[in-house]
Amino acid sequence: MIPYGKQSIDQNDIDSVVKVLKSDFLTQGPMVPLFEGAIAEKVGVNHAVAVNSATSALHLACLALNVGKGDIVWTSPITFVASANCALYCDASIDFIDIDPKTFNICLIKLEKKLQKAELDKKIPKVVIPVHLCGTSCDMEAIYQLSKRFGFHIIEDASHAIGGYYQGIPIGSCKYSDITIFSFHPVKIITTAEGGMAVTACSDLADKMILLRNHGITRDTEQMTHESDGPWYYQQISLGFNYRMTDIQAALGLSQLSRLDEFVEDRNKLATRYKIMLDSLPVSPQYIQKYNYSSFHLYVIRIELNKTHLTYREIFERLRAKGIGVNVHYIPIHTQPFYKTKGFKKGDFPSAEAYYENAMSLPIFHYMSQEQQNKVVKTLQDILG
Ligand SMILES: *Cc1c(COP(=O)(O)O)cnc(C)c1O
């Protein structure tokens, strides 16, 4: 089976991990700050907070922005459930903005309309979480302008998008957002096995996230309510979590980061090749605007089902049967049973639901060969033809 995505681990990655295993610190050692510093430098931002998953990063980002009971958070219905769950962890409520059928990201016209209505209803979201689906950035400058006009914060869910660029600037610069989060799950662009990072230009937000990833405990005397009892002393000053990344993970991440550009270049080559080879088939790939350089975590096509006699499911099953590890990203969140209990129902976000009727992720990963890619296209051609 040609998988839809897969990590790329080389000998340097292995050596970096082994070195940590033989060192004094498996966690809370020097590797985590080194990895944070390297990510911050790579994406051009001041602060980076490493955590044990992007899900944790989303949770901390919401908490740092004081999301709580009575607050509203908006995100895309076409994303992994974690993008929405983070709001509910904070006792806030969640709502969705329907997608653009071509970019698969949130539709800015619908966002503006929804904001206008929310303003009348006095229900402006505290935070909007744009998701850069497949590694292709949303139009962040436009979202930022809306945030100034209507008054909301922005967390970029860039779980797919490290190594991508928007307007020539690395995704993660936070030029148009409060916080950006990355995932280092093995199917993503670079991996730490499990792991994530929140980056921000704001030192206060970074400090809050650093505090909360470690139980709300501080050793910084400036943050304490009274003078330190002695060198052993720490204070818990809020309710945090254990969301720490280990040094083993950070070492892997640091080693992987040195190949980030190579990974993204190779994914772009594959994407360009797909686009050309798929041109004659009844499918449309994600539309990439001129201001975007996608990291191509995913290569999603939409199948023009009216041009084939097969159903979506039949196409999927036939591809799988031929060893093509296609996948679907994602099932619209508002149609999940859990979210239905929150009052959402089918019909709420028609473009997201239409996407789910014909979108399919084709295999794309760093060392995918041209032969493998040819096989994917040939198989798809045979099935659709
Ligand atoms: C993978 C992913 C997450 C969660 O990442 P973890 O590191 O697995 O917690 C969140 N949002 C999106 C869009 C993702 O793809």
The ligand as an SDF file (V2000), in Angstrom:
LIG
                    3D

 15 15  0  0  0  0  0  0  0  0999 V2000
   -2.9790   16.8370   13.3940 C   0  0  0  0  0  0  0  0  0  0  0  0
   -3.8020   18.0140   13.6310 C   0  0  0  0  0  0  0  0  0  0  0  0
   -4.0720   18.5320   14.9090 C   0  0  0  0  0  0  0  0  0  0  0  0
   -3.6570   17.8240   16.1680 C   0  0  0  0  0  0  0  0  0  0  0  0
   -2.3150   17.5150   16.1850 O   0  0  0  0  0  0  0  0  0  0  0  0
   -1.7340   16.5630   17.3250 P   0  0  0  0  0  0  0  0  0  0  0  0
   -0.2780   16.9390   17.3340 O   0  0  0  0  0  0  0  0  0  0  0  0
   -1.9690   15.1670   16.8510 O   0  0  0  0  0  0  0  0  0  0  0  0
   -2.3990   16.8750   18.5880 O   0  0  0  0  0  0  0  0  0  0  0  0
   -4.7890   19.7080   15.0170 C   0  0  0  0  0  0  0  0  0  0  0  0
   -5.2520   20.3420   13.9320 N   0  0  0  0  0  0  0  0  0  0  0  0
   -5.0560   19.8630   12.6930 C   0  0  0  0  0  0  0  0  0  0  0  0
   -5.5670   20.6410   11.5280 C   0  0  0  0  0  0  0  0  0  0  0  0
   -4.3470   18.6880   12.5100 C   0  0  0  0  0  0  0  0  0  0  0  0
   -4.1790   18.1900   11.2770 O   0  0  0  0  0  0  0  0  0  0  0  0
  1  2  1  0
  2  3  1  0
  2 14  2  0
  3  4  1  0
  3 10  2  0
  4  5  1  0
  5  6  1  0
  6  7  2  0
  6  8  1  0
  6  9  1  0
 10 11  1  0
 11 12  2  0
 12 13  1  0
 12 14  1  0
 14 15  1  0
M  END
$$$$
